[in-house]
């Protein structure tokens, strides 16, 4: 792997924006570290450190960095789609769209599908043997929660072509329209009490952040200090005077969460984060010119999605081992608990590394399709249907988990009850449709 990383790092073109690669890795690493730190596991169950110590909730304004990842996604999707258009100047919209979807989703869905299949088989075995209680049941329920992020990312990929056209026509106006729609949703939600309207902000808020990536790709984020200041001021005002909680992540028992569904306050938070990371662009770019630093970023990018998928598995594995060995688990936020944090994180990191070594091969992109076999006409609708099924499947699985796999347990996905078997079927079926659309009818 080391020689492969050195080869990739050495072949990096001078025009590549290395800072974007660093932001992708750093944002996922911050999420992983935040999950490991916030988990407050005791023999009686799993809690949240931020609920135990509310004074720590302002830390979420630094650790809630998913907006940065989606911002980077918008930048990458714009470059990827435009590159494909240049390579296929005579291609139909359908063929370009299906090829774009398959290319962008391949490294995302291959490791995700393996994760779903492995955990689905493990959950089935555990429940057939009569298990599923205690920490095992909690693990089966919670280990799929990070899949919500993949569902949102799928939507961003699927909507890239039409939103990119809007960006090219209206620029900042397209972002303003999405932000205005997010604000209107919150007004209808909090002032008018319209039911279910809040779920629209899963699209409006995250697609608005994604639109910032398009603006970055065209060099139109020219005043990052102004963006950061305006976003921070807006977020502070909304939390201080509006119905929004302080935490930028979901808290157990809260009636309103800034995350699920996302709110206007979270969008303002995303604005200030995007401005802040853009202010760091110049010094970080100089740092990335060092060969050793760049090789580290290249290596991390090659396994980032696998590590993200399996990091909660590793965390619950560490806690399970501690309980099996009768190691005392101190009360969350106590002095003994804080003293144990470095050891737990080190063990979780080591176990995550082992899981990455086992599953990283599925994150590598498959061999490209042989030339001469363009995607079939009509593949666009098929690819869009596949992406939609994948989106619904992974979002549903993130909510219902694998606990109760055999007893028909469901969770509400917007207003539709979804079971774990149905979610798995939608995910696998959607991926097969995307693959078929991307290959085309003429390809073997």
C-alpha positions as CSV (number, residue, x, y, z in Angstrom):
1,X,0.0,0.0,0.0
2,X,2.9,2.3,0.8
3,X,4.3,2.1,-2.7
4,X,0.9,2.7,-4.2
5,X,0.4,5.8,-2.1
6,X,3.9,7.1,-3.1
7,X,3.0,6.5,-6.8
8,X,-0.3,8.3,-6.5
9,X,1.2,11.2,-4.5
10,X,4.0,11.5,-7.0
11,X,1.6,11.6,-10.0
12,X,-0.5,14.4,-8.5
13,X,-0.9,17.1,-11.2
14,X,0.2,20.6,-10.3
15,X,-3.4,21.9,-11.0
16,X,-5.0,19.7,-8.3
17,X,-6.5,21.5,-5.4
18,X,-4.9,19.5,-2.6
19,X,-6.6,21.6,0.1
20,X,-10.0,20.0,-0.9
21,X,-8.6,16.6,-0.3
22,X,-7.3,17.7,3.1
23,X,-10.8,19.1,4.0
24,X,-12.5,15.8,3.0
25,X,-10.2,13.8,5.3
26,X,-10.2,16.3,8.1
27,X,-14.0,16.6,8.2
28,X,-14.6,12.9,8.4
29,X,-11.9,12.5,11.0
30,X,-13.5,15.2,13.1
31,X,-16.9,13.4,12.9
32,X,-15.3,10.1,14.0
33,X,-13.5,11.7,16.9
34,X,-16.6,13.5,18.0
35,X,-18.6,10.2,18.0
36,X,-16.0,8.4,20.0
37,X,-15.7,11.3,22.5
38,X,-19.5,11.9,22.9
39,X,-20.5,8.3,23.5
40,X,-21.2,7.8,27.2
41,X,-21.5,4.1,27.6
42,X,-22.4,2.5,31.0
43,X,-23.5,-1.0,31.9
44,X,-27.1,0.4,31.8
45,X,-27.0,1.8,28.3
46,X,-25.6,4.5,26.0
47,X,-25.9,8.2,26.6
48,X,-24.5,11.4,25.2
49,X,-21.7,13.3,27.0
50,X,-23.3,16.6,25.8
51,X,-26.5,15.7,27.6
52,X,-24.5,14.9,30.8
53,X,-22.5,18.1,30.6
54,X,-24.5,20.7,28.7
55,X,-21.7,23.2,29.1
56,X,-19.8,21.3,26.5
57,X,-22.5,21.9,23.8
58,X,-20.7,24.9,22.3
59,X,-18.0,22.5,21.2
60,X,-20.4,21.3,18.5
61,X,-19.9,24.6,16.7
62,X,-16.4,23.3,16.0
63,X,-16.9,19.5,15.8
64,X,-20.1,19.5,13.7
65,X,-18.2,19.7,10.4
66,X,-20.5,17.8,8.1
67,X,-21.2,21.1,6.2
68,X,-17.6,21.2,5.2
69,X,-17.7,17.7,3.8
70,X,-20.8,18.5,1.7
71,X,-19.2,21.8,0.6
72,X,-16.2,19.8,-0.6
73,X,-18.6,17.4,-2.3
74,X,-20.2,20.3,-4.3
75,X,-16.7,21.4,-5.5
76,X,-15.7,17.8,-6.6
77,X,-19.1,17.1,-8.2
78,X,-18.9,20.3,-10.3
79,X,-15.4,19.4,-11.6
80,X,-16.3,15.8,-12.2
81,X,-19.5,16.5,-14.2
82,X,-17.9,19.2,-16.3
83,X,-15.0,16.9,-17.0
84,X,-17.3,14.2,-18.2
85,X,-19.2,16.7,-20.5
86,X,-15.8,17.6,-22.1
87,X,-14.9,13.9,-22.6
88,X,-18.3,13.1,-24.2
89,X,-19.2,16.2,-26.2
90,X,-21.6,14.2,-28.4
91,X,-23.1,12.2,-25.6
92,X,-26.8,12.4,-24.7
93,X,-27.9,14.0,-21.4
94,X,-29.0,10.5,-20.3
95,X,-25.7,8.8,-21.1
96,X,-23.6,11.5,-19.4
97,X,-25.9,11.6,-16.3
98,X,-25.8,7.8,-15.9
99,X,-22.1,7.7,-16.3
100,X,-21.6,10.5,-13.8
101,X,-23.8,8.8,-11.2
102,X,-22.0,5.5,-11.6
103,X,-18.6,7.1,-11.4
104,X,-19.4,9.2,-8.3
105,X,-21.3,6.5,-6.4
106,X,-19.0,3.7,-7.0
107,X,-16.5,4.4,-4.2
108,X,-19.4,5.4,-2.0
109,X,-21.8,2.5,-2.5
110,X,-19.4,-0.4,-2.8
111,X,-18.0,-0.2,0.7
112,X,-21.5,0.8,2.0
113,X,-23.0,-2.3,0.4
114,X,-20.4,-4.5,2.0
115,X,-21.0,-2.9,5.4
116,X,-24.8,-3.5,5.1
117,X,-24.3,-7.1,4.0
118,X,-21.8,-7.9,6.8
119,X,-23.8,-6.3,9.5
120,X,-27.1,-7.7,8.2
121,X,-25.7,-11.3,8.3
122,X,-24.3,-10.7,11.8
123,X,-27.5,-9.3,13.1
124,X,-29.5,-12.2,11.6
125,X,-27.2,-14.7,13.2
126,X,-27.3,-13.0,16.6
127,X,-31.1,-12.8,16.6
128,X,-31.5,-16.4,15.4
129,X,-29.4,-17.5,18.4
130,X,-31.7,-15.5,20.7
131,X,-29.4,-12.6,21.3
132,X,-29.9,-8.9,20.8
133,X,-30.2,-7.6,24.3
134,X,-28.0,-5.2,26.3
135,X,-25.1,-3.6,24.6
136,X,-25.5,-6.0,21.6
137,X,-29.0,-4.7,21.0
138,X,-27.8,-1.1,21.3
139,X,-25.0,-1.8,18.8
140,X,-27.4,-3.3,16.3
141,X,-29.6,-0.3,16.5
142,X,-27.0,2.4,16.5
143,X,-24.2,1.1,14.2
144,X,-26.1,2.1,11.1
145,X,-26.8,5.7,12.2
146,X,-23.9,7.3,10.2
147,X,-25.6,6.0,7.0
148,X,-27.8,9.1,7.1
149,X,-24.9,11.0,5.7
150,X,-24.5,8.7,2.8
151,X,-28.2,9.1,2.0
152,X,-27.8,12.9,1.9
153,X,-24.7,12.6,-0.2
154,X,-26.5,10.4,-2.7
155,X,-29.1,13.1,-3.2
156,X,-26.4,15.7,-3.8
157,X,-24.9,13.5,-6.5
158,X,-28.3,12.9,-8.1
159,X,-29.2,16.6,-8.2
160,X,-25.8,17.9,-9.3
161,X,-26.6,18.3,-13.1
162,X,-29.7,20.5,-12.7
163,X,-28.4,22.5,-9.7
164,X,-25.1,23.1,-11.6
165,X,-27.0,24.5,-14.5
166,X,-28.9,26.8,-12.1
167,X,-25.6,27.8,-10.6
168,X,-24.1,28.6,-14.0
169,X,-27.1,30.8,-14.7
170,X,-27.7,32.5,-11.4
171,X,-24.5,32.1,-9.3
172,X,-25.1,33.3,-5.8
173,X,-28.8,33.7,-6.6
174,X,-29.2,29.9,-6.8
175,X,-27.7,29.6,-3.3
176,X,-30.0,32.4,-2.0
177,X,-33.0,30.6,-3.4
178,X,-32.2,27.4,-1.5
179,X,-31.4,29.3,1.6
180,X,-34.7,31.3,1.3
181,X,-36.6,28.0,0.9
182,X,-35.0,26.7,4.1
183,X,-36.0,29.8,5.9
184,X,-39.6,29.5,4.6
185,X,-39.8,25.9,5.8
186,X,-38.7,26.9,9.3
187,X,-41.4,29.7,9.3
188,X,-44.1,27.2,8.3
189,X,-42.8,24.7,10.9
190,X,-42.4,27.0,13.9
191,X,-44.8,29.8,13.2
192,X,-47.6,28.0,11.4
193,X,-47.2,24.5,12.8
194,X,-47.5,22.8,9.3
195,X,-46.9,19.1,9.9
196,X,-44.1,17.3,8.1
197,X,-42.9,20.4,6.3
198,X,-39.6,20.3,8.2
199,X,-38.4,17.3,6.3
200,X,-38.0,19.4,3.2
201,X,-35.0,21.0,4.8
202,X,-33.1,17.8,4.4
203,X,-33.0,18.9,0.8
204,X,-32.9,22.7,1.1
205,X,-30.3,23.1,3.8
206,X,-27.8,20.5,2.6
207,X,-28.2,21.3,-1.1
208,X,-27.6,25.0,-0.2
209,X,-24.3,24.0,1.4
210,X,-23.5,21.8,-1.6
211,X,-24.2,24.9,-3.8
212,X,-21.4,26.7,-2.0
213,X,-19.0,24.1,-3.4
214,X,-20.1,25.1,-6.9
215,X,-19.3,28.7,-6.1
216,X,-15.9,27.6,-4.7
217,X,-15.2,25.6,-8.0
218,X,-15.7,28.8,-10.0
219,X,-13.6,31.0,-7.6
220,X,-16.6,33.0,-6.4
221,X,-16.1,32.6,-2.7
222,X,-13.9,35.7,-2.7
223,X,-14.6,37.2,0.8
224,X,-14.4,34.2,3.2
225,X,-14.0,36.5,6.3
226,X,-17.3,38.2,5.4
227,X,-19.0,34.8,4.9
228,X,-17.7,33.4,8.2
229,X,-18.7,36.6,10.1
230,X,-22.2,36.7,8.6
231,X,-22.7,33.0,9.2
232,X,-21.5,33.1,12.8
233,X,-23.6,36.2,13.6
234,X,-26.7,34.7,12.0
235,X,-26.2,31.4,13.9
236,X,-25.8,33.2,17.2
237,X,-28.9,35.4,16.6
238,X,-31.0,32.4,15.6
239,X,-30.0,30.4,18.7
240,X,-30.3,33.3,21.0
241,X,-33.7,34.6,19.8
242,X,-35.2,31.8,17.8
243,X,-36.6,28.3,18.6
244,X,-33.2,26.7,17.9
245,X,-31.1,24.7,20.5
246,X,-27.5,25.5,21.2
247,X,-26.2,22.1,20.1
248,X,-25.5,21.7,16.4
249,X,-25.9,17.9,16.8
250,X,-29.0,16.1,17.9
251,X,-29.6,15.7,21.6
252,X,-31.6,12.9,23.3
253,X,-35.0,14.1,24.4
254,X,-34.9,17.5,22.7
255,X,-38.1,18.6,21.0
256,X,-36.2,20.5,18.3
257,X,-32.9,19.3,16.8
258,X,-30.7,21.4,14.5
259,X,-29.7,18.2,12.7
260,X,-32.7,16.0,12.1
261,X,-34.3,17.7,10.2
262,X,-31.7,20.4,9.6
263,X,-32.6,24.0,10.4
264,X,-31.8,27.5,9.2
265,X,-29.5,27.7,12.2
266,X,-27.5,24.7,10.9
267,X,-27.2,26.4,7.5
268,X,-25.9,29.6,9.1
269,X,-23.4,27.3,11.0
270,X,-22.4,25.8,7.7
271,X,-21.7,29.3,6.3
272,X,-19.4,30.3,9.0
273,X,-17.5,27.0,8.8
274,X,-17.1,27.3,5.0
275,X,-15.8,30.9,5.5
276,X,-13.4,29.7,8.3
277,X,-11.9,26.9,6.3
278,X,-11.4,29.1,3.3
279,X,-9.5,31.6,5.5
280,X,-7.0,28.7,6.2
281,X,-6.6,27.8,2.6
282,X,-3.3,29.6,1.9
283,X,-1.2,28.3,4.9
284,X,-2.7,24.8,4.5
285,X,-1.8,24.7,0.8
286,X,1.8,25.6,1.6
287,X,1.9,22.8,4.1
288,X,0.5,20.3,1.6
289,X,3.4,21.0,-0.7
290,X,5.6,18.9,1.6
291,X,5.8,15.3,0.2
292,X,5.3,13.5,3.5
293,X,2.2,15.6,4.4
294,X,0.7,15.1,1.0
295,X,1.4,11.3,1.1
296,X,-0.5,11.1,4.4
297,X,-3.5,12.9,2.9
298,X,-3.5,10.6,-0.1
299,X,-3.3,7.5,2.1
300,X,-6.1,8.8,4.3
301,X,-8.4,9.6,1.4
302,X,-8.0,6.1,0.0
303,X,-9.6,4.6,3.1
304,X,-11.7,7.5,4.6
305,X,-15.1,6.1,3.7
306,X,-14.3,2.6,5.0
307,X,-13.0,4.1,8.3
308,X,-16.2,6.2,8.6
309,X,-18.5,3.3,8.0
310,X,-16.8,1.0,10.6
311,X,-15.8,3.5,13.3
312,X,-18.9,2.9,15.4
313,X,-18.4,-0.9,15.1
314,X,-14.9,-0.4,16.5
315,X,-16.2,1.8,19.3
316,X,-18.8,-0.6,20.5
317,X,-16.3,-3.4,20.1
318,X,-14.0,-1.7,22.6
319,X,-16.8,-1.1,25.1
320,X,-18.0,-4.7,24.6
321,X,-14.5,-6.0,25.4
322,X,-14.2,-3.8,28.5
323,X,-17.5,-5.2,29.8
324,X,-16.5,-8.7,29.0
325,X,-13.3,-8.3,30.9
326,X,-15.1,-6.7,33.9
327,X,-13.2,-3.4,33.5
328,X,-15.2,-0.8,35.4
329,X,-16.9,1.9,33.3
330,X,-16.8,5.1,35.3
331,X,-19.7,7.5,35.4
332,X,-19.7,9.7,32.3
333,X,-17.8,13.0,32.8
334,X,-16.3,11.9,36.1
335,X,-12.5,12.3,36.6
336,X,-12.0,8.6,36.1
337,X,-14.0,8.7,32.9
338,X,-11.9,11.5,31.5
339,X,-8.7,9.6,32.5
340,X,-10.0,6.6,30.5
341,X,-10.8,8.6,27.4
342,X,-7.3,8.4,25.8
343,X,-7.1,4.6,26.2
344,X,-10.6,4.1,24.8
345,X,-9.9,6.3,21.8
346,X,-6.6,4.6,21.1
347,X,-8.2,1.2,21.2
348,X,-11.0,2.3,19.0
349,X,-8.5,3.7,16.5
350,X,-6.5,0.5,16.5
351,X,-9.7,-1.6,15.9
352,X,-10.8,0.8,13.2
353,X,-7.4,0.4,11.5
354,X,-7.9,-3.4,11.6
355,X,-11.3,-3.2,10.1
356,X,-10.0,-0.8,7.4
357,X,-7.3,-3.3,6.5
358,X,-10.0,-6.0,6.1
359,X,-12.4,-4.0,4.0
360,X,-10.4,-1.3,2.3
361,X,-10.3,-3.2,-1.0
362,X,-13.9,-2.4,-1.6
363,X,-13.2,1.3,-1.5
364,X,-11.0,1.1,-4.5
365,X,-12.7,2.1,-7.8
366,X,-13.5,-0.8,-10.1
367,X,-11.6,-1.0,-13.4
368,X,-13.0,1.5,-15.9
369,X,-15.3,0.4,-18.6
370,X,-13.7,-0.6,-21.9
371,X,-13.9,2.2,-24.5
372,X,-16.4,1.9,-27.3
373,X,-19.3,1.1,-25.1
374,X,-21.2,4.3,-24.4
375,X,-24.0,4.2,-21.8
376,X,-27.3,3.4,-23.4
377,X,-29.9,5.9,-24.2
378,X,-32.5,6.0,-21.5
379,X,-30.0,5.2,-18.8
380,X,-30.5,8.5,-17.1
381,X,-34.0,7.7,-15.7
382,X,-32.8,4.2,-14.7
383,X,-29.8,5.7,-12.9
384,X,-32.0,8.3,-11.2
385,X,-34.4,5.5,-10.0
386,X,-31.5,3.5,-8.7
387,X,-30.1,6.5,-6.8
388,X,-33.5,7.2,-5.3
389,X,-33.9,3.6,-4.1
390,X,-30.3,3.7,-2.6
391,X,-31.1,7.0,-0.9
392,X,-34.3,5.8,0.7
393,X,-32.7,2.5,1.6
394,X,-29.7,3.9,3.5
395,X,-31.8,6.6,5.2
396,X,-34.3,4.0,6.3
397,X,-31.6,1.7,7.6
398,X,-29.9,4.6,9.5
399,X,-33.2,5.1,11.4
400,X,-34.4,1.5,12.0
401,X,-31.0,-0.2,12.5
402,X,-30.6,-4.0,12.6
403,X,-32.1,-4.7,16.0
404,X,-35.5,-6.3,15.5
405,X,-34.6,-7.6,12.1
406,X,-36.8,-10.6,12.5
407,X,-39.8,-9.1,14.3
408,X,-40.8,-6.5,11.7
409,X,-39.7,-3.5,13.6
410,X,-40.1,-0.3,11.5
411,X,-39.1,3.4,11.7
412,X,-40.8,6.3,10.1
413,X,-38.9,7.7,7.0
414,X,-40.7,11.0,6.6
415,X,-44.3,9.5,6.9
416,X,-43.6,5.9,5.6
417,X,-42.8,3.0,7.9
418,X,-39.6,1.2,6.8
419,X,-38.3,-2.1,8.1
420,X,-34.6,-3.2,8.0
421,X,-35.2,-5.9,5.3
422,X,-37.0,-3.4,3.1
423,X,-34.2,-0.9,3.6
424,X,-31.6,-3.4,2.7
425,X,-33.5,-4.5,-0.4
426,X,-33.9,-0.9,-1.6
427,X,-30.2,-0.2,-1.1
428,X,-29.1,-3.3,-3.0
429,X,-31.7,-3.0,-5.8
430,X,-30.8,0.7,-6.3
431,X,-27.1,0.0,-6.6
432,X,-27.8,-2.7,-9.2
433,X,-29.9,-0.2,-11.2
434,X,-27.1,2.4,-11.1
435,X,-24.6,-0.2,-12.2
436,X,-26.7,-1.3,-15.1
437,X,-27.5,2.2,-16.3
438,X,-23.8,3.2,-16.1
439,X,-22.6,0.2,-18.1
440,X,-25.0,0.5,-20.9
441,X,-26.7,-2.1,-23.0
442,X,-23.8,-2.6,-25.3
443,X,-21.2,-3.4,-22.6
444,X,-20.6,-7.0,-21.5
